[in-house]
Amino acid sequence: MGMQVGGDKKGPMADINVTPFVDVCLVLLIIFMVIVVVTMMQLGYMSKLPPRTPSDPNQPPPADQIVIRLSNCPNQGQISACKVFVNRDEVPVSQLVPRCRQLAQGRSMQMIFFTAEDNVNYENVLKILDLIHEGGLQNVAVLTESIAADSLIQ
């Protein structure tokens, strides 16, 4: 590959040696990457994130915010045994769709927050989310951090 030893061919070799070529390309790539980063830092193009302000965990959510919470659904497929809360009000699962339709009136684009306790079965969560969607609430955000029940709006 890199060197010709003996043989009938005399004279210059027409094949390029790939290993030094790749080495040179990698060195040039690293040089250009360093130059670009240094230049960007000097010109001020690096992204500057705003300072993180500590949020007050005791601050109640805004009055027009809607949080739907699902709890006590230990068995798979038994959504009738689940407890669904819209803010602090408990709503039977059979009444969830009409309640969502009532909430959706005049708030079609408002973000609705949904959370479920850790012991709730995933199938039950999806069925409740389907009922919420059937009720006309389109923008549903799933909360991944638990929230205190006493912080929900009345």
N, C-alpha and C positions, 0 to 999 in steps of 0.2 A: 504494500500500500504506500508506505512513505518512502521507501528506498528500493532502488533496483540493485540487485546483486547478481552479477554474472549475466549469462544469457547472450542471445544473438544481437539484441538491440544495443546500438551504441549511439550516443548523442543525448540531447536533452529529453527530459521526461515531460510528456504533455498532460499528465494527470495532476490535479491540484491536491495538495495535502490539506485535508479538511480540518484536522485538529488545530493547527495554529490559526486557521481562519476563524473557527468558532471561538477560540480564546480571544482573539482581537475584537471580535464583535461583542462579546460579553464585557470586556473592559470598556469599550466605547459606550455600551449601554449604561453601565454603572456611572461612568463619568457624566453622561448627559443627565441621568437621574439626579445626581448630586448637584449639578449646575442648576437644574430647574428648581429644585427645592430651595437652594440658597437664594436664587433670584426671586422666587415667590415670597420668601420670608422678608427680604429687603424691601420689596415693593408693597408689602402689606396685603397680598392677595389670599393669605391663609384665612380660613373661615374662623370667625370669632363668635363663640357661643355666648348668649347673654348669661349673666350671673344667675345662679339658681337661688331663688328666693325661698326661704323655708315657709311651707304652708302650715297654717294653723289647723291641727287635726280636730280641734273642738269647734271649729267654725261650721255652722249648719249649711247644707247645700242651698242653692237659690230656691225661691218659692215655686218657680215653675218647672223645676227639675222633677222627672219621674223615674223612680227606681222600682223595678219589679224584682222581687226576691222569692226564691223557691227554697223550701225547706221540708224536712221530714218526708222524704221519698225513698225509703230504704229498699223497696222491692221493685224489680224491673217490670215495666209495663203497667203498673198500677198507679196511673196518674190521678185517679179519683181520691186516693189517700194522701196526696201531696197537699201541702199548705202553700198557697201563693199569696204574697203580700204586694199590694201596690202602695208604695211608700209605707205607711204604717197600717193600712187597712187590709185585713184578711179578706180575700176574695175566693169563693169556691171555684174550683176548676171549671165547673159547668157554666159559671157566669163570667169567665175570663174573656171570652170573645166579645160579648156585649160591652163589657167594661172597657176593653181596648178600643172598640168602635167609638165609645163615648169620649175616651181620651184623645182619639185621633181627630175629632172634629175641631178644625181650626188649627191643628198642630201637625199637619201632615209631614213637615220637614224637620220637626224637633227631634233631637237625639233622646232616645229612651235607653236607660241603663238597665241591664239584666245581670243578676248574680244568683248563684246557687251555692248551697252549703256543700262541704266536701263529701258528705256521705250520700249525696243524691246521685242516683244512677244516671249515666250518660244518655240512655234512651229516653228517660223521663225529661231530661233537660231539652232534648231535641223536640219532643212532642209539645212541651210548653212553648218553646220558641216558635214552632209551627202555628200554635194557637194565637200567639201574639201577632205573628205575621198575618194570619187569617183575619184578625181583628182590625187590620188596617195600619198598624204601626210598622213603618218600613225601615226607619233608621234605628236599629237596635245595636247598642254597644255592649259587649260582654265584659264584665268586670273580672279581672283576674285576682285582685286583692280583696280580701274580706273587708266588709264594712260593718260598723257597729249598728245594731238594730235601733238604738236610741238616737242615732244621728240622722235617721230618715225623716223626711218631712211628713207632717200630719196630713 
